[in-house]
Amino acid sequence: MDFLGELKNIYNDVVEAPITETSQQIRIRNAQQVKDLFNSLEIEIKGSEHLPYERESIFIYNHLHNHQNLYVAENFQITLDSHFISSVLYSYYGDPGIRVTRHALPEEIYHKIYYDRLNYIRVYSGNFIPQGADISQIKEANKSFYQRAKAVLDDGRALICSPEGNSFATQDSPGPFKKGVFSLASSLKRQPKIVPLVLVNFDGLPQETTYKLQVMPPFKMSDYGINSPKDPKIIEVAETLNTSYKTWVDHLSIDDKDFKVEIELLKQKSQAKQNQKDLIVFYGSSTIRLWSNLKLDFPKHNVLNLGFGGAFIHLMVTHFEFLFTGLTPKAIFLYLGGNDLNLDLSTDEIIAQSKTFVEAIHQRFPQTKIYHISIKPSLERQEHLHSIQAINHAMHNLTKECSYLSQIRLFEALLDINQNIRKDVLLQDGLHLNTEGYFILKALVQQALEND
């Protein structure tokens, strides 16, 4: 793939758009094109479970340089990180949001043409103010940022802004945060959620790196007792968040495709489990990992959560002995196969891997009851629904052959009477379960435990 060529096509599509097209039409098409481009690359998105239901949120991010080889026009680069964010929001919310971008310098003709067509909110950035510029004009222009940003949020749309006002290399990111966007959030009567997005490697070439984005838990300024843009604590919050960002960037930069860091933490958790009596272990991917109320949901049972995010079957196999050494589980609940749909595997291969793993667990723990939680239907994986049903059906058939195996029929429980996926049981990302979804899963597990 000619990555630079595709970027140039995206640029040309904007600047050559018919004058009859609205900025919103151009922004939507731009986001779709960027989404298609990044879908052909190796990317990682983590923490999508933290995306708020409220689209009218402020999404902040650490702004990264572009690689020096990625100029789409004279003296102009399409910022990969911010464009990627818009494409992600478009995927999850159906709207790419409105970004805050800097004004172009007089010589940055192509920069001005491009962003004029997209009609984003423009501000003057400290390092990009024209020589001899009228200071009062600059202040007035930046003041209008608050008015237009408020209008964007009032319109129920996302606002995308970097608190730095500049870009940095991944290893130097983030730069110092300015207080502007935090003052904006503090000034609004109905405070929006602020969603931190952490980015790494967007300053590299796609063939040499993996572009990564992680969504962190959102917050409101009122969470810190701040309800006025004049509150002096705003600076302290910005500085604290900036420090957190440095840690987040460092952690996200680590190449940990095998989840070794997360697995090591789970091992410590496993070793600390002194009470082995009637132990029930839940093992699998994010559906297990995010079951934060597992102990509260089963107060009469001795449960242990060994879920890790993004788990593939082969990684669950790889880490099984390491995590389960020293444990004597009475029962193991497995959730597996969902993430493998994103790999270059056929349905039959996923079924074969699932069966082999279940049989291996039985060999290791012959007295242990194994429960297979069927792969849930999700909006994020609608194109895989037939494969999901085939995998679930095959595993259900296996329960007829193996007395030690039962299935938790989660898939069917998350469909409505018309056999459509229930949106009310999923988080905003359309993939992970919300509280209602876990309530259903809890009831199914409880029923299985009572029946056995």
C-alpha positions as CSV (number, residue, x, y, z in Angstrom):
1,M,0.0,0.0,0.0
2,D,1.2,3.5,-0.9
3,F,0.5,5.2,2.5
4,L,1.7,8.6,1.5
5,G,-0.2,8.4,-1.8
6,E,-3.4,7.6,0.2
7,L,-2.8,10.6,2.5
8,K,-2.4,12.8,-0.6
9,N,-5.7,11.5,-1.9
10,I,-7.4,12.3,1.4
11,Y,-5.9,15.8,1.2
12,N,-7.0,16.4,-2.4
13,D,-10.5,15.2,-1.6
14,V,-10.9,17.9,0.9
15,V,-9.4,20.8,-1.0
16,E,-11.1,19.9,-4.2
17,A,-14.5,19.2,-2.7
18,P,-17.4,20.9,-4.5
19,I,-18.3,24.3,-3.1
20,T,-21.8,23.0,-2.7
21,E,-20.7,20.5,-0.1
22,T,-21.1,21.5,3.5
23,S,-18.1,21.3,5.9
24,Q,-19.9,18.5,7.8
25,Q,-20.3,16.4,4.7
26,I,-16.5,16.9,4.0
27,R,-15.6,16.0,7.6
28,I,-17.7,12.8,7.5
29,R,-16.2,11.7,4.3
30,N,-12.7,12.6,5.5
31,A,-13.2,10.5,8.7
32,Q,-14.4,7.5,6.7
33,Q,-11.4,7.7,4.3
34,V,-9.0,7.9,7.3
35,K,-10.8,5.0,8.9
36,D,-10.4,2.9,5.8
37,L,-6.7,3.8,5.6
38,F,-6.0,2.9,9.2
39,N,-8.0,-0.3,8.9
40,S,-5.3,-1.5,6.5
41,L,-2.5,-0.9,9.1
42,E,-1.4,-2.5,12.3
43,I,-3.1,-0.5,15.0
44,E,-4.1,-1.0,18.6
45,I,-7.1,0.6,20.4
46,K,-7.3,-0.1,24.1
47,G,-9.8,1.0,26.7
48,S,-12.8,1.5,24.4
49,E,-14.9,0.4,27.4
50,H,-14.2,3.9,28.8
51,L,-16.0,5.7,26.0
52,P,-18.9,7.7,27.5
53,Y,-22.4,7.3,26.2
54,E,-22.5,11.1,26.0
55,R,-21.2,12.2,22.6
56,E,-21.0,15.8,23.8
57,S,-17.8,15.2,25.6
58,I,-14.3,16.8,25.4
59,F,-11.7,14.4,24.0
60,I,-8.2,15.5,24.9
61,Y,-5.0,14.0,23.6
62,N,-1.2,14.3,23.6
63,H,-0.4,15.7,20.1
64,L,2.5,13.9,18.3
65,H,4.7,15.0,15.4
66,N,4.3,13.6,12.0
67,H,7.1,11.7,10.3
68,Q,9.2,14.0,8.1
69,N,8.5,11.8,5.1
70,L,4.8,12.3,5.2
71,Y,4.2,15.7,3.5
72,V,1.0,15.8,1.4
73,A,1.6,19.3,-0.1
74,E,4.3,21.9,0.2
75,N,5.0,22.6,3.8
76,F,1.9,20.7,5.0
77,Q,1.3,17.4,6.7
78,I,-2.0,15.8,7.6
79,T,-1.7,15.2,11.4
80,L,-2.1,11.5,11.7
81,D,-3.1,11.4,15.4
82,S,-5.9,13.9,15.3
83,H,-7.3,12.5,12.1
84,F,-7.3,9.0,13.6
85,I,-9.2,10.3,16.6
86,S,-11.9,11.8,14.4
87,S,-12.2,8.5,12.5
88,V,-12.5,6.5,15.8
89,L,-15.2,8.9,17.1
90,Y,-17.0,8.6,13.8
91,S,-17.0,4.8,14.2
92,Y,-18.4,4.9,17.7
93,Y,-20.7,7.9,17.6
94,G,-21.6,8.4,13.9
95,D,-20.0,11.8,13.9
96,P,-16.3,12.8,13.7
97,G,-16.6,15.7,16.2
98,I,-15.1,19.1,15.9
99,R,-11.3,19.5,16.3
100,V,-9.5,22.5,17.6
101,T,-6.6,23.4,15.2
102,R,-4.2,26.3,15.0
103,H,-4.3,29.1,12.5
104,A,-2.0,28.8,9.6
105,L,1.0,31.1,9.2
106,P,1.0,33.4,6.1
107,E,3.3,31.1,4.2
108,E,1.2,27.9,5.0
109,I,-1.1,28.2,2.1
110,Y,-2.1,24.6,1.8
111,H,-2.6,24.3,5.6
112,K,-5.1,27.2,5.4
113,I,-7.0,25.8,2.4
114,Y,-7.3,22.4,3.9
115,Y,-8.6,23.5,7.3
116,D,-10.8,26.2,5.9
117,R,-12.8,23.5,4.1
118,L,-13.1,21.4,7.2
119,N,-14.1,24.5,9.2
120,Y,-12.7,23.4,12.5
121,I,-12.3,25.7,15.5
122,R,-9.1,27.8,14.9
123,V,-6.9,29.2,17.6
124,Y,-3.5,30.9,17.6
125,S,-0.8,28.7,19.0
126,G,2.2,30.2,20.8
127,N,4.8,28.9,18.4
128,F,2.8,29.7,15.3
129,I,1.9,33.4,15.6
130,P,2.7,35.6,12.6
131,Q,5.4,38.2,13.2
132,G,3.9,41.6,13.9
133,A,0.5,40.2,14.5
134,D,-2.0,42.4,16.3
135,I,-2.2,41.1,19.9
136,S,-5.7,42.3,20.5
137,Q,-6.9,40.5,17.4
138,I,-5.2,37.3,18.6
139,K,-6.8,37.5,22.0
140,E,-10.2,38.2,20.4
141,A,-9.8,35.2,18.1
142,N,-8.8,32.9,21.0
143,K,-11.7,34.2,23.0
144,S,-14.1,33.1,20.3
145,F,-12.8,29.6,20.9
146,Y,-14.9,29.4,24.1
147,Q,-18.0,30.6,22.3
148,R,-17.8,28.1,19.4
149,A,-16.6,25.2,21.6
150,K,-19.6,25.7,23.8
151,A,-21.9,25.8,20.8
152,V,-20.4,22.5,19.6
153,L,-21.0,20.8,22.9
154,D,-24.5,22.3,23.2
155,D,-25.2,20.8,19.7
156,G,-24.4,17.4,21.2
157,R,-21.1,16.9,19.4
158,A,-17.7,15.9,20.5
159,L,-14.9,18.5,20.9
160,I,-11.4,17.3,20.2
161,C,-8.5,19.3,21.6
162,S,-4.9,18.9,22.6
163,P,-4.1,20.9,25.9
164,E,-0.4,21.3,24.7
165,G,-0.9,23.7,21.8
166,N,2.1,22.0,20.2
167,S,3.3,18.5,19.0
168,F,6.0,16.3,20.3
169,A,7.8,13.1,19.6
170,T,6.4,10.0,21.4
171,Q,9.5,9.8,23.8
172,D,9.0,13.5,24.7
173,S,5.2,13.4,25.0
174,P,3.3,15.1,26.4
175,G,4.4,18.7,26.5
176,P,3.1,21.0,29.3
177,F,-0.7,21.4,29.4
178,K,-2.3,24.7,29.1
179,K,-5.4,25.4,31.1
180,G,-7.7,26.6,28.3
181,V,-9.7,23.5,27.7
182,F,-10.0,22.8,31.4
183,S,-11.3,26.3,32.0
184,L,-13.8,25.8,29.2
185,A,-15.1,22.7,30.8
186,S,-15.3,24.4,34.2
187,S,-17.2,27.3,32.8
188,L,-20.2,25.3,31.6
189,K,-23.3,25.0,33.7
190,R,-23.7,21.4,32.6
191,Q,-20.1,20.2,32.7
192,P,-19.0,17.8,29.9
193,K,-17.0,14.7,30.5
194,I,-13.3,15.0,29.7
195,V,-12.0,11.9,28.0
196,P,-8.2,11.5,28.0
197,L,-6.9,9.8,24.8
198,V,-3.3,8.5,25.0
199,L,-1.4,8.2,21.7
200,V,2.0,6.7,20.8
201,N,4.0,6.1,17.6
202,F,2.0,8.3,15.3
203,D,5.3,10.1,14.7
204,G,6.6,6.9,13.0
205,L,6.1,5.3,9.6
206,P,3.3,2.7,9.4
207,Q,5.6,0.0,8.1
208,E,8.0,0.5,11.0
209,T,5.7,0.8,14.0
210,T,2.2,0.1,15.5
211,Y,0.0,3.1,16.0
212,K,-1.7,2.9,19.4
213,L,-4.5,4.7,21.1
214,Q,-5.8,4.1,24.6
215,V,-9.0,5.6,26.1
216,M,-8.6,6.4,29.8
217,P,-11.5,6.8,32.3
218,P,-13.4,10.1,31.8
219,F,-13.8,12.7,34.5
220,K,-15.5,16.1,35.1
221,M,-13.8,19.1,36.6
222,S,-16.5,19.0,39.3
223,D,-15.0,15.7,40.4
224,Y,-12.1,17.9,41.7
225,G,-14.5,20.4,43.2
226,I,-14.1,22.9,40.4
227,N,-17.1,24.7,39.1
228,S,-15.7,28.0,37.9
229,P,-13.2,28.9,35.2
230,K,-11.4,31.2,37.7
231,D,-10.7,28.4,40.2
232,P,-7.0,28.3,40.9
233,K,-7.1,24.5,41.3
234,I,-7.5,24.2,37.5
235,I,-3.8,24.7,37.0
236,E,-3.1,21.9,39.6
237,V,-5.5,19.5,37.9
238,A,-3.8,20.2,34.5
239,E,-0.4,19.6,36.0
240,T,-1.5,16.4,37.7
241,L,-3.1,15.1,34.5
242,N,0.1,16.0,32.6
243,T,2.1,13.9,35.0
244,S,-0.3,11.0,34.6
245,Y,-0.1,11.3,30.8
246,K,3.7,10.8,30.9
247,T,3.2,7.5,32.7
248,W,0.4,6.5,30.3
249,V,2.5,7.2,27.3
250,D,5.4,5.2,28.7
251,H,3.2,2.2,29.5
252,L,1.5,2.3,26.1
253,S,4.8,2.5,24.3
254,I,5.9,-0.9,25.7
255,D,5.6,-3.6,23.1
256,D,3.5,-6.2,25.1
257,K,1.6,-8.1,22.5
258,D,1.8,-11.2,24.6
259,F,0.3,-9.4,27.7
260,K,3.3,-10.4,29.8
261,V,3.0,-7.4,32.1
262,E,-0.7,-8.1,32.7
263,I,-0.1,-11.8,33.1
264,E,2.6,-11.2,35.7
265,L,0.0,-9.2,37.7
266,L,-2.5,-12.0,37.4
267,K,0.1,-14.5,38.6
268,Q,0.6,-12.4,41.7
269,K,-3.1,-12.4,42.2
270,S,-3.3,-16.2,41.7
271,Q,-0.4,-16.9,44.1
272,A,-2.1,-14.7,46.7
273,K,-5.2,-16.9,46.6
274,Q,-4.7,-18.9,49.8
275,N,-8.3,-20.2,50.1
276,Q,-8.6,-23.1,47.5
277,K,-11.8,-24.6,48.9
278,D,-14.4,-24.9,46.1
279,L,-12.4,-22.4,44.0
280,I,-14.2,-21.1,40.8
281,V,-11.8,-19.5,38.3
282,F,-13.0,-17.2,35.5
283,Y,-10.5,-17.2,32.7
284,G,-10.7,-15.3,29.4
285,S,-10.6,-12.0,27.6
286,S,-12.2,-8.6,28.4
287,T,-15.6,-9.9,29.2
288,I,-14.0,-11.6,32.2
289,R,-11.4,-8.9,32.9
290,L,-14.0,-6.1,33.1
291,W,-16.3,-8.1,35.4
292,S,-15.2,-5.9,38.3
293,N,-18.1,-6.9,40.6
294,L,-17.4,-10.7,40.3
295,K,-16.8,-11.2,44.0
296,L,-19.8,-9.1,44.9
297,D,-22.0,-10.9,42.4
298,F,-21.1,-14.3,43.9
299,P,-20.6,-13.7,47.7
300,K,-21.3,-17.3,48.6
301,H,-18.7,-18.6,46.2
302,N,-14.9,-18.6,46.2
303,V,-14.2,-16.9,42.9
304,L,-11.0,-15.7,41.2
305,N,-10.9,-13.4,38.1
306,L,-8.0,-14.2,35.7
307,G,-9.2,-12.3,32.7
308,F,-6.9,-10.3,30.6
309,G,-7.8,-7.8,27.8
310,G,-7.6,-8.8,24.2
311,A,-6.8,-12.4,24.9
312,F,-6.5,-14.8,22.0
313,I,-7.0,-18.5,22.4
314,H,-3.3,-19.2,21.7
315,L,-2.3,-16.7,24.4
316,M,-4.8,-18.3,26.9
317,V,-3.1,-21.6,26.1
318,T,0.4,-20.2,26.5
319,H,-0.3,-18.6,29.9
320,F,-2.6,-21.3,31.3
321,E,0.0,-23.4,33.1
322,F,1.8,-20.4,34.5
323,L,-1.4,-18.9,35.9
324,F,-3.0,-22.1,37.1
325,T,0.0,-23.7,38.8
326,G,-0.8,-24.0,42.5
327,L,-4.6,-23.7,41.9
328,T,-7.1,-26.5,42.4
329,P,-10.2,-25.2,40.9
330,K,-13.6,-26.8,41.4
331,A,-14.8,-25.1,38.2
332,I,-13.4,-23.0,35.4
333,F,-15.6,-20.5,33.4
334,L,-14.0,-19.8,30.0
335,Y,-14.7,-16.9,27.7
336,L,-12.7,-17.3,24.5
337,G,-12.8,-17.0,20.7
338,G,-14.2,-13.5,20.3
339,N,-10.9,-11.7,19.8
340,D,-9.7,-14.5,17.4
341,L,-12.4,-13.3,14.9
342,N,-10.0,-10.4,14.2
343,L,-7.2,-12.7,13.3
344,D,-6.7,-14.4,9.9
345,L,-8.4,-17.5,11.2
346,S,-11.3,-19.5,9.7
347,T,-14.3,-20.4,11.8
348,D,-13.3,-24.0,11.8
349,E,-9.8,-23.1,13.1
350,I,-11.3,-21.1,16.0
351,I,-13.6,-24.1,16.8
352,A,-10.6,-26.5,16.7
353,Q,-8.5,-24.3,18.9
354,S,-11.3,-23.9,21.4
355,K,-12.0,-27.7,21.5
356,T,-8.3,-28.5,21.9
357,F,-7.9,-26.1,24.7
358,V,-11.0,-27.4,26.6
359,E,-9.7,-30.9,26.3
360,A,-6.2,-29.8,27.5
361,I,-7.8,-28.2,30.6
362,H,-9.7,-31.4,31.3
363,Q,-6.4,-33.4,31.0
364,R,-4.8,-31.0,33.5
365,F,-7.8,-30.9,35.9
366,P,-9.9,-34.0,35.3
367,Q,-12.1,-33.4,38.3
368,T,-12.9,-29.8,37.4
369,K,-16.2,-28.7,35.8
370,I,-15.6,-26.5,32.8
371,Y,-18.2,-23.9,31.6
372,H,-17.9,-22.4,28.2
373,I,-19.5,-19.0,28.0
374,S,-20.7,-18.5,24.5
375,I,-19.3,-15.6,22.5
376,K,-21.7,-12.7,22.9
377,P,-23.2,-10.8,20.0
378,S,-22.0,-7.3,19.6
379,L,-22.5,-4.3,17.3
380,E,-18.7,-4.0,16.9
381,R,-18.6,-7.5,15.4
382,Q,-21.9,-7.7,13.5
383,E,-20.1,-8.9,10.3
384,H,-18.9,-12.0,12.3
385,L,-22.3,-13.0,13.7
386,H,-22.6,-16.1,11.5
387,S,-19.1,-17.2,12.6
388,I,-20.0,-16.5,16.2
389,Q,-23.1,-18.6,16.0
390,A,-21.2,-21.5,14.3
391,I,-18.5,-21.4,17.0
392,N,-21.1,-21.3,19.8
393,H,-23.1,-24.2,18.2
394,A,-20.0,-26.3,17.8
395,M,-19.1,-25.8,21.5
396,H,-22.6,-26.6,22.5
397,N,-22.4,-29.9,20.6
398,L,-19.2,-30.6,22.4
399,T,-21.1,-30.5,25.8
400,K,-23.2,-33.4,24.6
401,E,-20.0,-35.5,24.2
402,C,-18.2,-34.3,27.3
403,S,-19.9,-34.7,30.7
404,Y,-17.3,-32.3,32.3
405,L,-18.4,-29.4,30.0
406,S,-21.5,-27.1,30.0
407,Q,-22.3,-24.0,28.1
408,I,-23.5,-20.7,29.4
409,R,-25.9,-19.5,26.6
410,L,-25.0,-15.8,26.7
411,F,-25.4,-15.2,23.0
412,E,-29.2,-15.9,23.0
413,A,-29.7,-13.9,26.2
414,L,-28.4,-10.7,24.6
415,L,-30.9,-10.8,21.6
416,D,-34.3,-9.2,21.7
417,I,-37.6,-10.9,20.6
418,N,-36.8,-10.1,17.0
419,Q,-33.3,-11.7,17.3
420,N,-31.6,-8.4,17.0
421,I,-28.6,-7.4,19.2
422,R,-29.8,-5.6,22.3
423,K,-28.0,-2.2,22.5
424,D,-29.1,-1.6,26.1
425,V,-26.7,-4.3,27.3
426,L,-23.6,-2.9,25.7
427,L,-21.3,0.0,26.4
428,Q,-20.9,2.9,24.0
429,D,-18.2,0.9,22.1
430,G,-20.8,-1.6,21.1
431,L,-18.5,-4.4,22.2
432,H,-18.2,-4.7,26.0
433,L,-21.0,-5.4,28.4
434,N,-22.5,-2.7,30.6
435,T,-24.1,-3.2,34.0
436,E,-27.3,-4.6,32.5
437,G,-25.2,-7.0,30.4
438,Y,-23.3,-8.3,33.4
439,F,-26.6,-8.6,35.3
440,I,-27.7,-11.1,32.7
441,L,-24.4,-12.9,32.6
442,K,-24.5,-13.2,36.4
443,A,-27.9,-14.7,36.4
444,L,-26.9,-17.3,33.8
445,V,-23.8,-18.3,35.8
446,Q,-25.7,-18.4,39.0
447,Q,-28.3,-20.7,37.4
448,A,-25.6,-23.0,36.1
449,L,-23.9,-23.2,39.6
450,E,-27.2,-24.0,41.2
451,N,-28.1,-26.7,38.7
452,D,-24.7,-28.4,39.2
